[in-house]
Amino acid sequence: MLHPRIFQPYFLWHRDRLIALAAVAAVLWLGVLDGLLLAIGVSLFMTLRGLAQARVVELGRMDDTHDFIDRAIYPQATQEEGLVILRPEAPLFFANVESLLGQVRHVLRHRPGWHTLILSLEESPDLDGTSVEALRDLCHDLDRAGQRVLLARLKRHAHEVLQRADLPATQLTVRSIDDAVKLAADRRGLEALERRAPLAD
């Protein structure tokens, strides 16, 4: 703490600056043990705050490859006709699911002519009850509007709980975004897709 250069990388990277300063102040004020415990608490708070303020990104196909990437970073990535492909950038849980699915609804309201939403949940290893309820409400609303939902890149625990939730007009898949796009394009294949698809490791 006597050498400010130790903290220079945090300011250069624009990462953990508040936590570093809080740790210094807490240790000087409360002593080493209590100060570090307070700094840990601040770190946990900042982590939860970041997860709660996560955003949803729209994915597009890069050139003629099988890669789907964030269109905000690569505007040249193309949209798939009739599809909206979105990915929450954080795991869904009670503190952020309403905000993230609200962003999904906002994108859908401003995108005419689409018939299938592909929602990649690769960032969510598991889902709590609030997240399942929010996803169920979204799927119900889209089902009433005659639109489909494909939940892709599911991890094992998320896949299992969503199977039990029996979401309407929804297909669950652990496949890649590219495979989900092919399923969405092939209506007969989409109808025939088994809900109990084999899980990836």
C-alpha positions in Angstrom: 0.0 0.0 0.0 3.0 2.3 0.4 3.8 2.0 -3.3 1.1 3.5 -5.5 2.6 1.8 -8.6 1.1 -1.5 -7.3 -2.4 -0.1 -8.2 -1.4 1.3 -11.6 -2.5 -1.7 -13.6 -6.0 -1.5 -12.2 -6.4 2.0 -13.4 -4.8 1.2 -16.7 -7.2 -1.8 -17.3 -10.2 0.1 -15.9 -10.9 -2.9 -13.6 -11.4 -3.3 -9.8 -10.3 0.3 -9.1 -13.1 0.8 -6.5 -12.3 -2.5 -4.9 -8.6 -1.7 -4.6 -9.3 1.8 -3.1 -11.9 0.3 -0.7 -9.4 -2.3 0.4 -6.8 0.3 1.2 -9.2 2.6 3.0 -10.8 -0.3 5.0 -7.4 -1.7 6.1 -6.2 1.7 7.2 -9.5 2.3 9.0 -10.3 -1.1 10.5 -7.1 -3.0 10.5 -5.9 -5.8 8.3 -8.4 -8.6 9.0 -11.6 -6.5 9.3 -10.5 -4.3 6.4 -9.9 -7.3 4.1 -13.3 -8.7 5.1 -15.0 -5.4 4.2 -13.1 -5.4 0.9 -14.3 -8.9 0.1 -17.9 -7.7 0.8 -17.4 -4.8 -1.6 -16.1 -7.2 -4.2 -19.1 -9.5 -3.9 -21.5 -6.5 -4.1 -19.8 -5.2 -7.2 -20.0 -8.7 -8.8 -23.7 -9.0 -8.1 -24.2 -5.4 -9.4 -22.4 -6.3 -12.6 -24.6 -9.4 -13.1 -27.7 -7.5 -12.4 -26.8 -4.8 -15.0 -25.9 -7.3 -17.8 -27.2 -6.8 -21.3 -28.6 -8.9 -24.1 -26.6 -9.0 -27.4 -27.8 -9.8 -30.8 -25.9 -12.4 -32.7 -25.2 -12.5 -36.5 -23.4 -14.9 -38.8 -19.9 -13.9 -39.7 -19.4 -14.2 -43.5 -20.3 -17.7 -44.7 -19.0 -19.4 -41.5 -20.8 -21.3 -38.8 -19.8 -18.6 -36.3 -22.4 -16.3 -34.7 -21.0 -13.2 -33.0 -22.1 -10.0 -31.3 -23.3 -7.6 -34.0 -22.5 -4.6 -31.8 -18.8 -5.5 -32.1 -19.0 -6.8 -35.7 -21.7 -4.9 -37.6 -20.8 -6.8 -40.7 -22.3 -10.0 -39.2 -25.5 -10.7 -41.0 -29.0 -11.4 -39.6 -30.8 -14.5 -40.5 -34.1 -14.0 -42.3 -37.1 -14.4 -40.1 -35.0 -15.1 -37.0 -33.9 -13.1 -34.0 -30.9 -14.5 -32.3 -30.1 -13.2 -28.8 -27.7 -14.0 -26.0 -27.8 -12.7 -22.4 -24.2 -11.8 -21.4 -24.6 -13.1 -17.9 -26.2 -16.1 -16.1 -29.9 -15.6 -15.6 -31.0 -15.4 -11.9 -33.5 -13.7 -9.8 -31.7 -10.3 -9.7 -31.4 -9.8 -13.5 -33.9 -12.1 -15.3 -36.6 -9.5 -15.6 -34.2 -6.9 -16.9 -32.6 -9.3 -19.4 -35.9 -10.6 -20.7 -37.3 -7.1 -20.8 -34.4 -6.3 -23.2 -35.4 -9.4 -25.3 -39.0 -8.2 -25.5 -37.8 -4.7 -26.5 -35.7 -6.1 -29.4 -38.6 -8.3 -30.6 -41.1 -5.4 -30.5 -38.8 -3.4 -32.8 -38.1 -6.2 -35.3 -40.8 -6.8 -37.9 -41.3 -10.0 -39.9 -39.7 -12.5 -37.5 -41.2 -15.9 -36.7 -38.6 -17.6 -34.4 -36.6 -16.4 -31.5 -33.4 -18.2 -30.8 -32.2 -17.5 -27.2 -28.7 -18.8 -26.4 -28.5 -19.6 -22.7 -24.8 -20.7 -22.8 -24.0 -18.3 -19.9 -26.5 -20.0 -17.6 -25.3 -23.3 -16.1 -28.5 -23.5 -14.1 -31.7 -21.6 -13.6 -33.5 -20.6 -10.4 -37.3 -20.6 -10.0 -37.6 -16.9 -10.8 -35.8 -17.4 -14.1 -37.9 -20.4 -15.1 -41.1 -18.4 -14.4 -39.9 -15.5 -16.4 -38.9 -17.7 -19.4 -42.3 -19.4 -19.1 -44.1 -16.1 -19.3 -42.1 -15.0 -22.3 -42.8 -18.3 -24.1 -46.5 -18.1 -23.3 -46.7 -14.6 -24.7 -44.9 -15.5 -27.9 -47.0 -18.7 -28.2 -50.2 -16.6 -28.1 -48.7 -14.4 -30.9 -48.0 -17.5 -33.0 -44.2 -17.2 -32.7 -41.7 -19.9 -31.7 -38.8 -20.0 -29.3 -35.7 -22.0 -29.5 -33.6 -22.2 -26.3 -30.1 -23.1 -27.5 -26.7 -24.0 -26.0 -28.3 -25.3 -22.8 -26.2 -26.8 -20.0 -27.3 -30.0 -18.3 -29.0 -28.5 -15.2 -30.7 -25.8 -17.2 -31.9 -28.3 -19.8 -33.3 -30.6 -17.1 -35.3 -27.9 -15.2 -36.7 -26.5 -18.5 -37.8 -29.9 -19.5 -39.8 -30.2 -16.3 -41.2 -26.7 -16.8 -42.7 -27.8 -20.2 -42.5 -24.4 -21.8 -45.1 -23.8 -24.6 -44.1 -23.6 -28.2 -40.5 -24.0 -27.2 -37.8 -26.4 -28.3 -34.8 -27.1 -26.1 -31.5 -27.9 -27.7 -27.9 -28.2 -26.6 -26.8 -27.8 -30.1 -24.8 -24.9 -31.6 -26.4 -21.7 -32.8 -25.8 -22.8 -36.3 -27.7 -26.0 -35.7 -30.5 -24.1 -34.1 -30.7 -21.8 -37.1 -31.0 -24.8 -39.4 -33.8 -26.3 -37.2 -35.7 -23.0 -37.2 -35.4 -22.8 -41.0 -36.7 -26.3 -41.4 -40.2 -26.2 -39.9 -40.7 -29.9 -40.3 -37.4 -30.6 -38.6 -38.3 -28.2 -35.8 -41.6 -30.0 -35.2 -39.8 -33.3 -35.1 -37.0 -32.3 -32.8 -37.2 -34.4 -29.6 -37.4 -32.5 -26.4 -35.1 -35.0 -24.7 -32.1 -34.4 -27.0 -28.8 -36.0 -25.9 -26.8 -33.7 -23.7 -23.3 -32.4 -24.4 -20.7 -32.8 -21.7 
